[in-house]
């Protein structure tokens, strides 16, 4: 990261990609969106050649999904399945394709297996959030930081990422987040690949401003994450990263393609802010103590004008200072397609 296309984003929209009445995605429309997006991003003449710009048969490929928004907003089955189809079409064996997330209980809920080719590996690092089992993490690759005087001050990278994968495709959703403002490419790949990250935001304060970028910049995660595909078929404008109700679900009906996570997340900030404004909700940039009800998730879920933590959407700009991508909107080139 930021890869061969810094400051470039391809936005593909389709009015038919998801039925907003049922929430169901249209597989054919999603495939066309992905084909157009990949060809436009790479300049390749065929979809196969576009994928070949990033992957070869010897690669061991991780697909970083987002399962936290189950049941209404997770990395779409149709997108993940099409990624697998394209990889196997290049000759990557299914045994070398890993769909991964941190928590097994979330992976079990989403259940990608019936939607994918048999033999694709589905892997989680630990059973559930705040679990004591760290066997899925690499003890030699970690970020050391003390935020609130906690006993365990390390965030360890998943063994899968540090020891097995050669390439990673990041598939985040378009979601609001109570601590970071949004949860996009940067947070999905960073907080989804390391242990012990929930400790960074609690008691009304968030250290995510610097930690999201610091984790994303760590090797070998940084150099192995080669492609960003943001799933905007559905989105969450409040209460994220969860989607326990349809009340805060909306339908951008678009996908964003690129190699620069900062550029894509910069667009996401505007998308979520615009949707919140349309509903009369406070800004993701709001830092007023009047909006703060510390750790009161029930109040937050009931009222989009409540924060439980002072949010840090500035984490996207901070990540740009680490060389992870382009933040300045005037320097980001967006190519808009309609299919």
C-alpha positions in Angstrom: 0.0 0.0 0.0 -0.6 2.4 -1.6 0.4 0.2 -4.6 0.7 1.0 -8.3 -2.3 3.4 -8.4 -1.9 6.0 -5.6 -4.6 8.6 -5.6 -6.7 6.7 -8.1 -10.2 5.3 -7.4 -12.7 3.6 -9.8 -16.3 4.0 -8.7 -18.8 1.6 -10.3 -22.5 2.1 -9.8 -25.4 -0.1 -10.7 -29.1 0.5 -10.1 -29.8 -3.2 -10.3 -26.9 -4.6 -8.1 -29.1 -4.9 -5.0 -32.9 -5.0 -4.4 -33.4 -2.4 -1.7 -36.7 -3.9 -0.7 -35.2 -7.3 0.2 -31.5 -6.4 0.5 -30.6 -9.2 -1.9 -27.8 -8.7 -4.4 -27.9 -9.4 -8.1 -25.0 -11.8 -8.9 -24.9 -10.9 -12.6 -24.8 -7.2 -12.0 -22.1 -7.6 -9.3 -19.9 -9.6 -11.8 -20.3 -6.9 -14.4 -19.4 -4.2 -11.9 -16.3 -6.0 -10.9 -15.2 -6.7 -14.4 -15.6 -3.1 -15.4 -13.9 -1.8 -12.3 -10.9 -4.1 -12.6 -10.4 -3.4 -16.3 -10.7 0.4 -15.8 -8.3 0.4 -12.8 -5.6 -1.5 -14.6 -6.2 -0.5 -18.2 -6.3 -4.1 -19.2 -8.2 -5.2 -22.3 -9.8 -8.2 -20.6 -10.9 -9.0 -17.1 -8.5 -11.9 -16.9 -5.6 -9.7 -17.8 -6.7 -7.2 -15.2 -6.5 -9.8 -12.4 -3.2 -11.1 -13.8 -1.7 -7.7 -13.1 -1.9 -8.5 -9.4 -1.8 -12.3 -9.1 -0.2 -15.4 -10.4 -0.8 -19.2 -9.9 2.0 -19.5 -7.3 0.4 -16.9 -5.0 -1.2 -17.7 -1.7 -4.0 -15.2 -1.5 -5.9 -13.9 1.5 -9.3 -12.3 1.1 -9.9 -10.0 4.1 -13.7 -9.9 4.6 -15.7 -7.9 7.1 -18.2 -10.0 9.1 -18.9 -7.5 11.9 -22.1 -6.1 10.3 -24.0 -9.4 10.2 -26.7 -9.9 9.2 -27.4 -6.8 7.1 -24.0 -5.5 6.0 -21.0 -7.9 5.5 -18.6 -8.4 2.6 -21.1 -9.6 0.0 -21.1 -13.3 -0.8 -21.4 -12.4 -4.5 -18.2 -10.2 -4.4 -16.2 -12.8 -2.5 -17.3 -15.6 -4.8 -16.4 -13.6 -7.9 -12.9 -12.9 -6.4 -12.4 -16.6 -5.9 -13.7 -17.4 -9.4 -11.2 -14.9 -10.9 -8.3 -16.2 -8.9 -9.0 -19.9 -9.8 -9.4 -18.8 -13.4 -5.8 -17.6 -13.3 -4.7 -21.0 -11.9 -4.5 -20.2 -8.2 -5.4 -23.5 -6.5 -8.4 -23.3 -4.1 -6.1 -24.6 -1.4 -4.0 -21.4 -1.7 -7.0 -19.1 -1.3 -7.9 -18.0 2.3 -11.0 -16.1 3.3 -10.1 -14.6 6.6 -11.4 -12.6 9.6 -10.3 -12.4 13.2 -13.3 -14.1 14.9 -14.6 -17.6 14.3 -18.0 -16.9 15.7 -18.5 -14.1 13.2 -17.3 -16.3 10.3 -19.7 -19.0 11.5 -22.7 -16.6 11.4 -21.9 -15.3 7.9 -21.0 -18.7 6.6 -19.2 -18.1 3.3 -18.5 -21.8 2.6 -21.8 -22.6 0.7 -21.2 -19.7 -1.7 -17.6 -20.6 -2.6 -15.8 -23.4 -4.4 -15.1 -26.4 -2.3 -11.6 -26.3 -0.9 -11.3 -22.6 -0.3 -9.8 -22.1 3.1 -11.9 -20.2 5.7 -9.8 -19.1 8.6 -10.1 -17.1 11.8 -7.5 -16.2 14.4 -9.5 -16.7 17.5 -12.9 -17.9 18.7 -14.4 -14.5 19.6 -13.6 -11.0 20.6 -11.5 -10.6 23.7 -10.7 -14.3 23.7 -7.6 -15.4 25.7 -6.4 -17.8 22.9 -3.6 -16.1 21.0 -2.4 -19.2 19.1 -3.6 -17.7 15.8 -1.2 -14.7 16.2 2.5 -14.3 15.6 4.4 -13.6 18.8 7.3 -12.1 16.8 5.3 -9.5 14.9 3.5 -6.9 17.0 2.8 -3.3 17.8 3.7 -2.4 21.4 1.6 0.4 23.0 0.0 1.2 26.4 -3.2 3.1 26.1 -5.1 2.9 29.4 -2.6 1.1 31.6 -3.7 -2.3 30.4 -1.7 -5.4 31.3 -1.4 -6.7 27.7 0.2 -3.9 25.7 0.8 -5.8 22.4 -1.2 -6.1 19.2 0.1 -9.2 17.3 -0.3 -9.8 13.6 -2.2 -13.0 12.5 0.1 -15.9 11.7 -1.8 -16.4 8.5 -0.8 -12.9 7.3 2.8 -12.9 8.6 3.8 -16.5 7.7 1.5 -17.8 5.0 0.0 -15.3 2.6 1.8 -13.7 -0.3 -1.0 -11.3 -1.5 -4.1 -9.9 0.2 -7.3 -8.5 -1.2 -9.2 -6.2 1.2 -13.0 -6.2 0.9 -14.4 -3.7 3.5 -17.9 -2.3 3.6 -19.2 1.3 3.6 -19.8 1.7 7.3 -19.9 4.3 10.0 -17.9 3.5 13.2 -18.4 4.7 16.7 -14.7 5.2 17.4 -13.1 5.9 14.0 -15.9 7.8 12.3 -15.8 5.3 9.4 -14.6 1.7 9.1 -13.2 1.3 5.6 -10.1 -0.1 3.9 -7.6 1.0 6.6 -9.5 -0.2 9.6 -10.7 -3.4 8.0 -7.2 -4.5 7.1 -5.5 -3.2 10.3 -7.9 -4.0 13.1 -8.9 -7.2 11.2 -5.4 -8.6 11.1 -4.2 -7.9 14.7 -5.1 -9.1 18.1 -6.0 -7.0 21.2 -7.2 -3.9 19.3 -10.5 -3.2 21.1 -8.4 -1.8 24.0 -7.6 1.3 21.9 -11.1 2.8 22.3 -13.0 2.9 25.6 -14.2 5.2 28.4 -15.1 7.9 25.8 -11.7 8.1 24.3 -10.3 6.7 21.1 -6.6 6.2 20.3 -7.5 5.0 16.8 -6.3 8.3 15.3 -2.8 7.0 15.0 -3.2 3.3 15.7 -5.2 2.4 12.6 -2.5 3.7 10.3 0.4 2.4 12.5 -1.0 -1.2 12.2 -1.8 -0.9 8.5 1.8 0.3 7.9 3.4 -2.7 9.6 5.2 -5.3 7.4 4.5 -7.7 5.9 0.8 -6.6 6.0 1.5 -3.4 4.2 3.4 -4.8 1.2 1.1 -7.9 0.8 -2.1 -6.0 0.6 -2.3 -5.3 -3.1 -5.9 -4.7 -4.0 -8.8 -2.8 -2.3 -12.4 -3.6 -3.3 -14.8 -1.6 -1.2 -18.3 -3.2 -1.1 -20.9 -0.4 -1.2 -23.8 -2.5 -2.3 -25.1 -1.8 1.2 -23.9 0.5 3.9 -24.4 1.6 7.5 -24.7 5.3 8.3 -25.0 4.9 12.1 -24.3 2.3 14.8 -21.4 0.8 12.9 -19.4 -1.4 12.7 -22.5 -3.4 13.5 -25.8 -3.7 11.6 -28.2 -5.3 14.0 -31.2 -3.5 12.6 -32.1 -2.2 9.1 -32.8 1.2 10.6 -29.4 2.5 9.8 -28.8 0.5 6.6 -28.6 2.4 3.3 -27.9 1.4 -0.3 -25.0 3.2 -2.1 -25.2 0.5 -4.8 -21.6 1.1 -5.8 -18.2 -0.5 -5.5 -14.8 1.3 -5.2 -11.7 -0.2 -6.7 -8.1 0.8 -6.1 -4.8 0.0 -4.5 -4.7 3.2 -2.3 -6.6 2.6 1.0 -6.4 6.2 2.0 -7.9 7.6 -1.2 -10.8 5.2 -1.0 -11.4 5.9 2.7 -11.2 9.7 2.0 -14.2 9.2 -0.4 -15.9 7.0 2.3 -15.8 9.9 4.8 -17.8 12.0 2.5 -20.3 9.2 1.7 -21.1 8.5 5.3 -21.1 12.2 6.2 -23.6 12.9 3.4 -25.9 10.1 4.5 -25.8 11.2 8.1 -26.6 14.7 7.1 -29.6 13.5 5.0 -31.0 11.9 8.2 -30.3 15.0 10.4 -27.6 13.2 12.4 -24.6 14.8 13.9 -21.4 14.9 11.9 -18.8 12.1 12.2 -16.4 15.0 13.0 -18.5 16.1 16.0 -16.4 16.3 19.2 -18.9 18.0 21.5 -19.3 16.6 25.0 -23.0 17.4 24.7 -23.3 14.5 22.2 -21.3 12.1 24.3 -22.8 9.3 26.4 -19.8 7.3 27.4 -20.1 3.5 26.6 -23.9 3.8 26.5 -24.4 1.6 23.4 -28.2 1.4 24.0 -28.5 5.2 23.8 -26.2 5.3 20.7 -28.2 2.6 18.9 -31.5 4.5 19.7 -30.3 8.0 18.7 -28.0 8.9 15.8 -27.2 12.1 17.6 -25.4 10.2 20.4 -21.7 9.3 20.4 -20.3 6.8 22.9 -16.7 7.8 22.2 -15.1 10.9 20.7 -14.6 9.7 17.1 -11.4 9.9 15.1 -12.2 10.2 11.4 -8.8 12.0 11.2 -7.2 8.5 11.2 -7.5 8.5 7.4 -5.4 11.7 7.0 -2.9 10.5 9.6 -2.4 7.3 7.6 -1.4 9.4 4.6 1.5 10.9 6.6 2.8 7.3 6.9 2.9 7.0 3.1 -0.1 4.8 2.9 -1.9 6.9 0.3 -3.3 10.2 -0.9 -5.7 12.1 1.4 -6.0 15.5 -0.4 -9.3 15.3 -2.3 -8.0 17.6 -5.0 -5.3 15.0 -5.8 -7.5 12.0 -5.9 -8.7 11.1 -9.4 -12.0 9.3 -9.4 -13.3 7.5 -12.5 -17.1 7.1 -12.4 -18.8 4.3 -14.2 -22.4 3.2 -14.5 -23.4 -0.3 -15.5 
